[in-house]
């Protein structure tokens, strides 16, 4: 076997190159040696050949000379080369997408979306059935102002509720929708507003524990009203924000449910019952004028009921021009959270802490036909008209619907049948007196003038005699003897003239009108 191995090795060296000198080490002279020491050399394999220069080598392949044609050597010499095609399967190429180009907002096409069906007529009907035994059905009477303004005006007198506000409807249905466990634990509200009064009264009627957190600036008569209802009143903080934060903290710690005027379906469904009653009480109705105040839930819910019963009836919302939140939101097509305006807190207290919800905005956008803003002066004059023609006292929010008609901002309703919602009548007596005084000035029925009289006896009598001839009634007279000047304050006359003259004769013959001086500083 050893001779055959040596022969094959010599043949391999003869074919592929010069022979390599053999090592003098007797252990490697025989390439077929099977000594144990060779088997333990590093890199050794049982199929490998000997080590020639101390490095690991590949075992020479034992090939017979007559088998050289297997390597294709003769084909190479004769030029007969076989070409084999190999197909290399490449991996799938991933094409990187180009980054999107920057586009302006105006280049995007706005796709109109259908409004959210947040309030259904079935919910309003269920609320009407639920509260019919607890909430009175307020009258919707024909107004004597109809002939004066050329339209049939029907006043939906929601201010006749026990707490003087339409929000009793929503608060009542909201309380009855609570679970028995939550009714047993109780509810808590904060700030002095119509919603808090409605919750306090009806929670006591339903035997639900109720707590009212009031700021320290709240007047004593207002606190007495809540206590007379049977609610537990707690004064905390100097602002409405402090009271609301404390109410949330107490509710979380004691298990009370904190209620606030929001866009919950139960609250809106209760307010929507106004629209159902108006449609039932006024046949052949053409339009409904609704004040948009607070959370605008009354406007949205009333529109949902009216449009379901008769889509051809127009629904018009009225809001103050000092806080046109809904009007600006409709112009920008998105609900605005902050107007950065400060409306008169004495007249529009419910507006200062409110915001427009998304669901109410979608309802108003779909169902309300028009939104109008009225001035504070028009609302005060409307309050005066309620006193004179309806023998009732309402606040500025409740008078906003009639104010839009008095100001002539709805001329398209001439000759039509219109229902006006009178939402509330909660105002302190001192503030009512100030509003009436200012309304008389705005209506050119009270003016202020001053005259200078000489020091002659009988001059004051002459002045009063001239005023009596002009059918003028003096409300107040202030006589000052500083530098021989005197003032007569606040006469009442038919034409409301307010002039400045040096003697009564000039005042009587001077009929020049000037802007009336406001007696009330807000």
Phi, psi and omega in degrees: 000323180293324180292322179294321179294319180294324181293317180294323180294319179294323179295319179297319179292327181292324184281315191263356177159187180290148178290144179268131181303137181284152178285150179281352180290119183298342183284343182243006178294322180265111182293341181265014181296141183242033181293152184292332182292326181289327183293337183263008179287149181295140178080004184281140174234150182294342180256007183262163179271188182286165176271124184267324184226030177085000179246161181286129180235168180269138183294130178296135179284130180277105184238135175283145180298326182288353181257016180296333181295342178293337181274358179078022182290320180294325178295325179292317180294323182275357180078007180265091184254129176271128181255126179251127178271131178244128180263116180265118180277115181270154177287155183293134181278137178257120180270122180284134180282146178286144179297146181294145179281147179289130181236151177283160181294327181292341181279344181282140178271121182278121179264116181294135178253145179290139181298153181289131176280079187272326183234121181258156178292331177298324177294320179294320178296319177296322178293320179297320178291326184286322187258005186295334179272349184249330182251131181286152176273103186289150181285154174233092192257157177287135184263145176289349177282356185297312182293329182291330184244009170072032177206158178275108184256125175244127183260117174274102192273078178284350178284356180274002175296166185300319179267003176076028183208149177290344184289355173299326182297309180292321180294321180296313181291329177294319180290321179289342179277351180287155177289160180296326178295318180289325175295327178290322181288319178114170181232164180217138179230168182220159178070158180265103180209173181296324179294318179296321178295318180295318179294318181298317183290310186284334175295320177293322179296326179271005180061042175253126177301132183225137179237138181238121179260119184244145172289158184292342181280355181291139184287158181295320177299325179291320177296324180294328179296315180294321179292325177294330175292335182107011180273156175272115186256131179233127176267127181207135174078167180256348181230168177294327179296320178296319180294319180294319179296318179293324179294318177296320180295315179294321179295322180290322183282329187250001178084011177282148177271119179279120181251136174216159182288110182223198183255039177292145182300323181294318180294316179293323179297322177295320178292331181292345178295341176298316179297322178297317180292321179298315181295330179281325186274332183245104178284155179053050182283140179253325184205155177231128179252121187235130174291133180258092181225171181066235179267009179063016180289326179297317180295313183293317182290320177296320178296323179297320180288315183294315182293331177288321181284323179206103182294345183275351178282129180280140177242120184240127178260142181238131177220158182290146181287346176281348180211064182278067186292312182291321181297316178290326179293321178292328178290322180270355179061032176203142180293130180269133182273325185220128180270348183057038177229156180240094177291166180296113184292332179291325184265327183234058183296325182287345183273337190290331185252015187252164176215166183264122179282160182292316183292319177295322178297318179295321177295315180294322180296325183275322193254333183276130183279325185203147177235130184235143176252138181242155181276164178295324180296319178295324178294322179292319177295323177296323175299320178296321178295323176297320179295320186279317189260334183248354179054043180217152180252124178234165177268181184293326179292319179292336182268000184294325180297314178290330179298323178295325178287318180296324181281355179072028181272356179235064182292340181289350180267007178298130179078009182248170180262118189235136174253130181245125180274121174262101196280325189204164179209045181256105180206139180292152187297321180296321178291326176297318179298316179297321179295320179292320177298317180289324178296323177296323177293316180293331180273010178059039178243352174224130180224167181236133178218165179220144179225159175249129181244150175283175182269016181283143178296139177091357180293321178295323178294322178296320179298314180294327179293318177296320180294324179293325177295329179272008180059045180254135178249126181276128176268326183204141179231129178237113183257121180238135181250038177266114181057049181043041177248145176222155181229139172245124190248135167062062169277156178246127180222167182291319183264356174060047181278135176230107183226169174240124181216163183267344178210161183297328182297316179296322180294321183292320185270354179266115181248028180282124181273139173229170180296134180294147179274130180285133181272343186246130175258123183263000000 
